[in-house]
Amino acid sequence: MQVEIKIDKSYPEPHIIIMTGEMTDEVNDIVKKLSEDVPKIISGIKNGKVEVLEQADLIRIYANNGKVFAVTERGEYTLRLRLYELEARLGSRSFVRISNSEIINLKKADSFDLGFTGTICVKMSNGDVTYVSRRFVSKIKKILGV
């Protein structure tokens, strides 16, 4: 994909034109992202206080016993959103679903151990160890280029 920016003082606000040979998923994703007005804020509850969580600080998000939790370097937070809602709010280049109950930040993954039969062991930057479920192994291998 090529990106071209032209500075022209005759345009009071940005004007975006997408030129493509055909509509692809990539083009649809770009249009969708450009059209979104809602800020993608994620807030978590810790010790009875609500805090705004920066996406870059998130290490992993997981569901357990009907609740959703976010793990950061500052600790664990309870979230009110469902995993599918969080998946839509998170940056698709940094965050990936590794099971039906977990999303990880790829930038916070230290290593991927492919030695386990049928699954992948992931060691996160905070020392947490988690596993990619069989259903998501091929997706993760494709992302990793393995």
C-alpha positions in Angstrom: 0.0 0.0 0.0 1.3 3.5 -0.9 0.5 6.5 1.3 0.8 10.0 -0.2 0.3 13.2 1.7 -0.1 16.6 -0.1 -0.1 19.8 1.8 -2.5 22.3 0.2 -3.6 25.5 2.0 -6.8 25.6 0.0 -8.2 22.7 2.0 -9.5 24.0 5.4 -9.8 20.4 6.7 -8.3 17.1 5.6 -9.7 15.6 2.4 -9.0 11.9 1.9 -9.2 10.0 -1.5 -8.5 6.3 -1.7 -7.6 5.0 -5.1 -7.7 1.2 -5.5 -8.2 -1.4 -8.2 -10.8 -3.2 -6.1 -12.5 -3.2 -2.7 -10.5 -5.4 -0.4 -10.7 -6.1 3.3 -7.7 -3.8 3.8 -9.5 -0.9 2.1 -12.7 -1.6 4.1 -10.7 -1.5 7.3 -9.1 1.8 6.3 -12.5 3.4 5.5 -13.9 2.0 8.8 -11.1 3.5 10.8 -11.2 6.8 9.1 -15.0 7.0 9.7 -14.9 6.3 13.4 -15.6 9.3 15.6 -15.7 7.5 18.9 -12.5 7.6 20.9 -11.4 4.1 21.8 -11.0 4.6 25.5 -10.7 1.5 27.7 -11.4 2.0 31.4 -10.7 -0.4 34.2 -11.7 -0.7 37.8 -9.1 -1.3 40.5 -9.6 -0.8 44.2 -13.0 0.8 43.6 -11.5 3.5 41.3 -12.0 3.8 37.6 -8.8 4.5 35.6 -8.3 5.1 31.9 -6.0 2.4 30.5 -3.6 3.3 27.6 -3.6 0.6 24.9 0.2 0.6 24.9 0.2 -0.3 28.7 -2.0 -3.4 28.2 -0.2 -6.7 28.4 -3.2 -9.1 28.1 -6.9 -9.1 28.5 -8.7 -12.3 29.5 -12.1 -13.6 30.6 -12.5 -15.7 33.7 -15.7 -16.7 35.6 -17.9 -14.3 33.5 -15.7 -11.3 34.2 -13.1 -9.6 31.9 -9.7 -8.5 33.3 -6.9 -6.4 31.8 -3.3 -6.8 33.0 -0.8 -3.9 32.9 2.5 -3.3 34.6 0.5 -1.4 37.3 -1.7 -4.4 38.1 -4.9 -6.1 37.1 -8.1 -4.2 36.3 -11.7 -5.4 36.0 -13.4 -4.3 32.7 -17.0 -3.8 31.9 -16.7 -4.6 28.2 -16.9 -8.0 26.6 -13.9 -9.4 24.8 -15.4 -8.9 21.3 -16.1 -5.2 22.2 -12.5 -4.8 23.3 -11.2 -6.5 20.2 -13.0 -3.9 18.1 -11.5 -1.0 20.2 -8.0 -2.3 20.2 -5.4 -1.7 17.5 -5.5 -4.8 15.2 -1.8 -4.6 14.5 -0.7 -4.8 18.2 -3.4 -7.0 19.7 -4.4 -10.5 18.7 -6.9 -13.0 20.1 -5.1 -16.2 21.1 -8.2 -18.1 22.5 -11.9 -17.6 23.0 -11.1 -16.1 26.4 -7.9 -14.1 25.8 -6.4 -11.2 23.8 -2.7 -10.4 24.0 -0.6 -7.3 23.1 2.0 -8.7 20.6 4.4 -5.9 21.6 4.4 -7.2 25.2 5.1 -10.8 24.3 8.7 -11.8 25.1 8.7 -15.2 23.4 6.6 -17.9 21.7 7.5 -21.5 22.4 6.3 -23.7 19.5 7.6 -26.9 21.2 4.2 -27.8 22.7 2.2 -30.2 20.5 -0.8 -28.5 19.1 -0.4 -25.2 20.9 2.0 -22.3 21.5 3.2 -21.1 24.9 3.6 -17.4 25.1 5.7 -15.6 27.8 4.6 -12.1 28.4 6.8 -9.1 29.5 5.5 -9.2 33.0 6.4 -12.9 33.4 2.9 -14.2 32.8 2.7 -17.4 30.7 -0.3 -18.1 28.6 -1.2 -20.5 25.8 -2.6 -20.1 22.3 -5.5 -22.5 21.8 -5.4 -25.0 19.0 -8.1 -23.0 17.0 -5.8 -19.9 16.9 -2.4 -21.6 16.3 -2.4 -21.2 12.5 -3.4 -17.5 12.8 -0.5 -16.8 15.3 2.0 -18.7 13.1 0.9 -16.6 10.1 1.3 -13.4 12.1 4.8 -14.6 13.3 5.8 -15.6 9.8 6.5 -19.2 10.9 
